[in-house]
């Protein structure tokens, strides 16, 4: 017996879409795979709520890419795409 899974429609704010479009090919491929996983289950154990209702969430899609998103009425709205790199580090763990 197979369980039918709902896939959420994914939308982006202008700011998030701009950050997404700046990703290089490798990052974009990983990003797209991560978004596809979120579209199937936006409440992944790796994600955490950032609102009292739990509908606004954050998750690191990859080691260097964090997204914040909101879930409502079958839609997943990505409103922040944050890309980290080694240049962002003040003190390294050496």
MIVEXMI-323094 format. One record per residue (C-alpha): z, x, y; residue number from 1; chain. Coordinates in Angstrom, 3 decimals, decimal comma, padded with zeros to 6 digits, always signed. Each point is the difference from the previous one (the first is absolute). Example, Ala and Ser with C-alpha at 12.3 -4.5 7.8 and 13.67 -1.06 7.14 Angstrom:
@w->+007,800 u->+012,300 v->-004,500 n->1 chain->A .
@w->-000,660 u->+001,370 v->+003,440 n->2 chain->A .
//
This chain:
@w->+000,000 u->+000,000 v->+000,000 n->1 chain->A .
@w->-001,109 u->+001,624 v->+003,249 n->2 chain->A .
@w->+001,711 u->-000,566 v->+003,294 n->3 chain->A .
@w->-002,331 u->-000,539 v->+002,959 n->4 chain->A .
@w->+001,011 u->+002,126 v->+002,948 n->5 chain->A .
@w->-000,541 u->-000,939 v->+003,578 n->6 chain->A .
@w->-001,660 u->+002,563 v->+002,231 n->7 chain->A .
@w->+000,950 u->-000,046 v->+003,651 n->8 chain->A .
@w->-002,690 u->+000,215 v->+002,680 n->9 chain->A .
@w->+000,509 u->+003,214 v->+001,965 n->10 chain->A .
@w->-000,279 u->+000,125 v->+003,787 n->11 chain->A .
@w->+000,668 u->+002,813 v->+002,478 n->12 chain->A .
@w->+001,147 u->+000,092 v->+003,586 n->13 chain->A .
@w->-002,321 u->+001,941 v->+002,269 n->14 chain->A .
@w->+002,485 u->+002,892 v->+000,114 n->15 chain->A .
@w->+000,292 u->+000,146 v->-003,797 n->16 chain->A .
@w->-003,772 u->-000,231 v->-000,491 n->17 chain->A .
@w->-000,530 u->+002,874 v->+002,441 n->18 chain->A .
@w->+002,486 u->+002,205 v->-001,883 n->19 chain->A .
@w->-001,578 u->-001,001 v->-003,343 n->20 chain->A .
@w->-003,483 u->+000,856 v->+001,275 n->21 chain->A .
@w->+001,155 u->+003,503 v->+001,017 n->22 chain->A .
@w->+000,925 u->+000,925 v->-003,586 n->23 chain->A .
@w->-002,146 u->+002,637 v->-001,684 n->24 chain->A .
@w->-001,921 u->-000,968 v->-003,153 n->25 chain->A .
@w->+002,740 u->+001,104 v->-002,423 n->26 chain->A .
@w->+002,759 u->-001,732 v->+001,948 n->27 chain->A .
@w->-002,107 u->-003,144 v->+000,417 n->28 chain->A .
@w->-000,662 u->-000,219 v->-003,727 n->29 chain->A .
@w->+003,732 u->+000,226 v->-000,758 n->30 chain->A .
@w->+000,798 u->-002,417 v->+002,829 n->31 chain->A .
@w->-002,483 u->-002,590 v->-001,305 n->32 chain->A .
@w->+001,455 u->+000,270 v->-003,512 n->33 chain->A .
@w->+003,507 u->-000,493 v->+001,387 n->34 chain->A .
@w->-001,057 u->-003,019 v->+002,050 n->35 chain->A .
@w->-001,628 u->-001,513 v->-003,096 n->36 chain->A .
@w->+003,321 u->+000,359 v->-001,846 n->37 chain->A .
@w->+001,850 u->-001,618 v->+002,923 n->38 chain->A .
@w->-002,490 u->-002,868 v->+000,114 n->39 chain->A .
@w->+000,987 u->-000,817 v->-003,588 n->40 chain->A .
@w->+003,748 u->+000,473 v->+000,549 n->41 chain->A .
@w->+001,283 u->+000,549 v->+003,555 n->42 chain->A .
@w->+003,613 u->-000,093 v->-001,236 n->43 chain->A .
@w->-000,239 u->+003,195 v->-002,071 n->44 chain->A .
@w->+003,315 u->+001,661 v->-000,906 n->45 chain->A .
@w->-001,078 u->+003,031 v->+002,085 n->46 chain->A .
@w->-000,242 u->-002,168 v->+003,120 n->47 chain->A .
@w->+002,962 u->-001,033 v->+002,083 n->48 chain->A .
@w->+000,666 u->-002,911 v->+002,318 n->49 chain->A .
@w->+000,169 u->+000,713 v->+003,722 n->50 chain->A .
@w->+000,797 u->-003,587 v->+001,001 n->51 chain->A .
@w->+002,749 u->-002,413 v->-000,966 n->52 chain->A .
@w->-002,463 u->-002,275 v->-001,819 n->53 chain->A .
@w->-001,529 u->+002,849 v->-002,027 n->54 chain->A .
@w->-003,535 u->-000,962 v->+001,034 n->55 chain->A .
@w->-000,361 u->+003,052 v->+002,236 n->56 chain->A .
@w->-000,043 u->+003,115 v->-002,139 n->57 chain->A .
@w->-000,703 u->+003,715 v->-000,040 n->58 chain->A .
@w->-001,250 u->+002,269 v->-002,767 n->59 chain->A .
@w->-001,426 u->+003,464 v->-000,379 n->60 chain->A .
@w->-003,413 u->-000,460 v->-001,586 n->61 chain->A .
@w->-000,350 u->+003,723 v->-000,565 n->62 chain->A .
@w->+002,143 u->+003,033 v->+000,686 n->63 chain->A .
@w->-001,382 u->+000,105 v->+003,547 n->64 chain->A .
@w->-000,918 u->-003,606 v->+000,860 n->65 chain->A .
@w->+002,519 u->-002,698 v->+000,879 n->66 chain->A .
@w->-000,910 u->-003,592 v->+000,818 n->67 chain->A .
@w->+001,963 u->-002,876 v->+001,457 n->68 chain->A .
@w->-001,250 u->-003,467 v->-000,800 n->69 chain->A .
@w->+000,838 u->-003,670 v->+000,086 n->70 chain->A .
@w->-000,632 u->-002,632 v->-002,676 n->71 chain->A .
@w->-000,693 u->-003,613 v->+000,922 n->72 chain->A .
@w->-002,009 u->-002,868 v->-001,455 n->73 chain->A .
@w->-001,965 u->+002,089 v->-002,489 n->74 chain->A .
@w->-000,746 u->+002,660 v->+002,583 n->75 chain->A .
@w->+001,154 u->+003,583 v->+000,282 n->76 chain->A .
@w->-000,171 u->+001,309 v->+003,576 n->77 chain->A .
@w->+000,210 u->+003,770 v->+000,348 n->78 chain->A .
@w->+001,355 u->+000,713 v->+003,468 n->79 chain->A .
@w->+000,909 u->+003,707 v->-000,212 n->80 chain->A .
@w->-001,771 u->+002,861 v->-001,772 n->81 chain->A .
@w->+001,888 u->+003,276 v->+000,446 n->82 chain->A .
@w->-001,505 u->+003,251 v->-001,274 n->83 chain->A .
@w->+002,316 u->+002,980 v->-000,390 n->84 chain->A .
@w->-000,960 u->+003,624 v->-000,376 n->85 chain->A .
@w->+001,777 u->+003,348 v->-000,050 n->86 chain->A .
@w->-000,501 u->+000,347 v->+003,766 n->87 chain->A .
@w->+002,506 u->-002,864 v->+000,476 n->88 chain->A .
@w->+002,873 u->+001,986 v->-001,493 n->89 chain->A .
@w->+002,610 u->+001,545 v->+002,298 n->90 chain->A .
@w->+002,009 u->+001,721 v->-002,753 n->91 chain->A .
@w->-001,377 u->+000,638 v->-003,468 n->92 chain->A .
@w->+002,081 u->-000,160 v->-003,194 n->93 chain->A .
@w->-000,146 u->+003,705 v->-000,759 n->94 chain->A .
//
